[in-house]
Amino acid sequence: MLHRIWLAFIVSAFLATCYQAFILGETQAFATSMDAVTSMARLSVDIAIGLIGLLAFWLGIFNVAERAGMIASVSRFIEPLLRRLMPDIPCGHPAIGSVTMNMSANVLGLDNAATPFGIKAMQDMQSLNNTPDTITNSQILFLVLNTSSVTLFPITVFLYRAEQGAASPTDVFIPILLATSASTLAGLLITCWVQKINIFQRTVMLYFVAAFALLAAIIAYFSSMAAQQMASSSSLIANALLFSFVVIVLLVAWRRSLNGYELFIEGAKRGFELAITLIPYLIAMLFAIGVLRASGILDYVAHFTAMAAQSVGIDARFTDALPNALMKPLSGSGSRALMIETMQHQGADSFAGRLASVLQGSTETTFYVLAVYLGAVGIKHSRYAVGCCLAADAAGITTAIIVSYWFFG
């Protein structure tokens, strides 16, 4: 399915560019598209180079933690849930530990750690794959959880809102949590339905109740804080936990008479090699996204959606932030730029500015995640993974719009 979407992006962008050039008379339309191709090719290499250090560092730390037995210990807390949601992963398999670490990093909003852990999880699950070029059910569910993952601390959104002069930069905190939670829940339900997994099992429901209780407690705790205090506290907690994890891993390895330095180097080497293999996959996906954006298709979609909403008497204010919603699954940097642009033109405390902020924190960059994670293990056939991921995105976007009207309308 992914290759069909990739081709559809490119063909759609070409047709839109032809319309601009030959119907609207915009002579620079094709030049703009080719500039996008060049810039996306450069960006792909820049991303891969940027990932080298992160992958090398975190895979090095992960290797130490794994050899010291820490990952196996941590995985015991979530293994009962994963064994029911991902039944093709055997009890005690390393994939459970790496999935746990990835999900923990995502929840804390630690993108720099989540991606290496996620790639490690895909590799661990790939070791169980009897058809290496085709994605497994567990890998699909894992991707859906990644592209829709609940992020408790959307720190970057707060910072951008503060830069744009928002009176209360963190007033989007609860709406973001509601939107990203809806995205994750929808993605999980849809994927489990397709895979015929019974989520109403007692063990699964207990984990769900515990997760929602924790989410409610976190919302209650941070909602009582002032904006600046909330942003600084969330940043402190997330980064303190991450640094503490690194130190504890190295100390445990030392306590168990392991050579942490050599184990770290061994894992870091794999990170360097992996980053280089991602370049072709990134170029393929970012090239398609770049020409799609340059062609103006997203602007056309937003314009016609506004017209359709107005024709049936629906409040069309949400369409001012719709380009951000459409860009989010395609490009993280693109959606971030659109969010800032919306706040600059509409105001950070306008309905559109707040909605753009909620949309930015509601889901992940779906096609970037797919390109990186599938490329890391060489999977060519993604089956229904893209559909489930996009369904989760749709749920997150829809919820973001609804809760924004509820809180700020």
Protein Blocks (a to p, Z undefined) as FASTA:
>chain_A
ZZmmmmmmmmmmmmmmmmmmmmnopaklmmmmmmmmmmmmmmmmmmmmmmmmmmmmmmmm
mmmmmmnommmmmmmmmmmmmmmmmmmbcghiaklmmmmmmmmmmmnopaklmmmmmmmm
mmmmmmmpmblmbccfklmmmmmmmmmcccfblmklmmmmmmnopablmlmmmmmmmmmm
mmmmmmmmmmmmmnopafkbfklmmmmmmmmmmmmmmmmmmmmpcfklmmmmmmmmmmmm
mmmmmmmmmmmmmmnopafklmmmmmmmmmmmmmmmmmmmmmmmmmmmmmmmmnommmmm
mmmmmmmmmmnopafklmmmmmmmmmmmmomklmmmmmmmmmmmnopkbmklmmmmmmmm
mpccfklmmmmmmmmnopabgojmmmmmmmmmmmmmmmmmmmmmmmmZZ
